[in-house]
Amino acid sequence: PDPGTLASVLTEGVKNTIGDSRVKVTYEPEYVPAVPPAMPDIPPEQLAGMIKATVKVEVLDGNIAYLKIQHIIREEMAQKVGPLLLEYIWDKVLPTSAMILDFRSAVSGELSGIPYIVSYYTDSEPLIHIDSVYDRPSDITTELWSMPTLLGKRYGTSKPLMILTSKNTLGVAEDVAYCLKNLKRATIVGENTAGGTVKIDKIKVGDTDFYVSVPVAKSINPITGKSWEIDGVAPHVEVPAEDALETAVAIIQL
């Protein structure tokens, strides 16, 4: 009689059977599949407004840049609003002597945004193989490489970079953190991340309002030969998420 309870019981059964916490059964009578808005239909100023709502920029004491990112945008969108991004975000943080990326609330993002972000903290040459993503429905593996050219200047490879994580850090943000960690470019401070996936499909069960969420792609890091999925990204310095910023600042000052 209670579809929500049934969905919870089925989810627990699936988790206990296959040991994958990413697979979920939900009951959603009002569910409408999300359709990303067409790029040409949104003026750059409006896109920039959307981005500003998901990014917090600040220069802390000690000339430390602080960037709080909740959603990692795709490369196409970043290119379209590039000049506005440079003005609002990048030009403010470029002269700083260290940077903190706050991914503690980052729960969504686009795959094409991974090389876009990582490249700002690497050299233009040689190009670096950042990640390989296998997509099961298409049976295609896509290699993600650092980008030779970017809008604006790179932050470079010598200034300290800290990434803050929490148990809620999910998906594409986990990938960025894992890439920069294994390139030995960033120090991860905070909690072990959620262990999500780069791509989830929500499949309707027959002619019902039940859905099964299933990971349909896998990220494989070329350095470790492993994935951050399921187990998450382990921090270098493990502290409660609420203490991560203060800890990162202390590490930079040391």
Secondary structure, 3 states (H helix, E strand, C coil): CCHHHHHHHHHHHHHHHHCCCCCEEEECCCCCCCCCCCHHHCCHHHHHHHHHHHEEEEEECCCEEEEEECEECCHHHHHHCHHHHHHHHHHHHCCCCEEEEECCCCCEECCCHHHHHHHCCCCCCCCCEEEEEEECCCCEEEEEECCCCCCCCCCCCCCCEEEEECCCCCCHHHHHHHHHHHCCCCEEEECCCCCCCCCEEEEECCCCCEEEEEECEEEECCCCCCCCCCCCCCCCEECCHHHHHHHHHHHHHC
